Amino acid sequence: MFRLDFAALRLFALSLVALAGLLALAPSAHAQSCNEDIAAFGQKRNAAIQALNAISKAHGGKLDPIAACPALKNLSAVEAQMGAYLVKNKEWCNIPEDFLNNFKTGTARTGGMAKQACDLAAKVKQMQQNGGMGAAAAPPPVKLPGGPL
């Protein structure tokens, strides 16, 4: 089974909360718009994390790679959209450079986890199609004795 680094996701979520706090201190109308946009991304991201938590809970604390692959791809896509928004609106929303760098690092980590889960899911599906055995694990063909019988 595949293990998700929940500690990294929690740290990443806390950094989003910190950004929301920083934006709340800005007294302009565009800060309000930034807060609303980032909150909407945060809700999508939290829903994706909750889906991963449900998969993990259903499998005794481990992620089934087949079920986790699409959920991690979804989380990665949400984070990529949010990252693009943050980069595009960095000045407008007064987003600190170090937060943006940490966000990019977290997004890359999520993408790596998604790739790892999807690669593992593909291997599991291939093994299932081969009757539970990989081609290399199949027994060799029976060799018939040579010569006159």
N, C-alpha and C positions, 0 to 999 in steps of 0.2 A: 504494500500500500504506500501511498504517497503522503508525506507529512507536510503540512502547510506551516509556514513560519508565522504563527499568530502574533508573536511578540513584535515582529517587524511591522505587521499590519496595525497593531495597536499604537505603536510609536508613530506611525505614519498618520493615523487618525488623530492622535493628540496634536501633531503639528498642524493639521487642518483646523482644529479647534483654536489653536494659538493664532493662526492667521485670521480667523473670524474675529477673535478678540482685538487684534491689531486694527482690522478694518472698522470695527465698531467705534474705535476711538477717533477715526477721521470724521469730521463734522460736515462733510459736503454731501450734495445730492448724489454725486456719482459713487461715493462710498456706499450709499444705500443700495444702488443698483448692483455694485460689485458683491455686496453681502448677499443679496437675493440670488444672484447667479451662482455664486460659490455654494450657497446653501442648497440649491437645486442639484448641483453636481454631487454635493455631499450626501444627499438623500439617495441618489442613484447608486453611489459607491457603497453606502451602508446596506442597501438592499442586496447588492452583489455579495457583500461580505456575509450577510445573514444567510444567503443561499449556500455559500461555502460552509458556514457553520452547521447548517442543517445536514449537508452531505457528510460532514465529519462526524456529527453526532450519530447519524444513522449507521456509521461504520466503526463505532467504538473509538472515536477520536482520531481516526485516520481517514484520509480522503481516497475514495475510489477514483482512480485516474480517469476512468471512462465517464463518470458523472462530473468530475471536477474540471475536466478539460473545457467544456463549453462555459462553465461558470467562471473559470479563471480567465478565459478569453473575453468574456463580458466585462469582468472587473478591469482587465487591462485596457479594453476599449474605452470604458468610462474614464479611467485615469488619463488616457491619452487625450481625450476630448477636454478634460479639465486642464491638463497641462498646456494644451494649445491655447485655451482661453487665458490662462495665467500669463503665458509668454506674450500673447497679443495685447493684454491689458495690464502689463506690469507697471507701467508709468501711471496709467489712469487709476488703477486700484491701489497704488502705493505698495506693491508687493516687494518685500525685501529680497535681495539677491540670494542670500543664504537659504531662505525658505524655498525659493525656486530651485536651487541646486539640490536641496534635500528631497524635494518633490520629484525631480527628475530621477534621482537615485532610487527612490521608492517605486516609481513607475517602471523603471528598468528591472528591478527585482521582481515585480509582479509579472512582467512579461517573461522573464526567465522561468519563473515557476509555472506559468501557463505552457510554455514550450516544453518543459520537462514533463508535465502531466500529460500533455497531448502526445508526446513521443512515446511515453509509457503506455498510454491508452491504445495507440496504434499497435504496439507490440502485443498487448494483451488480446486485442481483437484478432490479430494474425494467428496467435496461438490457439484461440478458440476456433478459428476457421480450419485449423489443421488438426482438429480433434483433440485439442488439449496438449498436443506435443509439437514442438518445433520440428522443422524438417531435419535438423541435425540430430535430434533425439530419437528419430525413428530407427527401429532395429534394421540391421543390414539384411539384404535378401539371403535366403537359404541357398548355400552352394551345393549343387548336386555333385556326387562323385563322378570322376572321369574314368574312362576305360570301359572294358567289356563288363557286362552284368552277368 
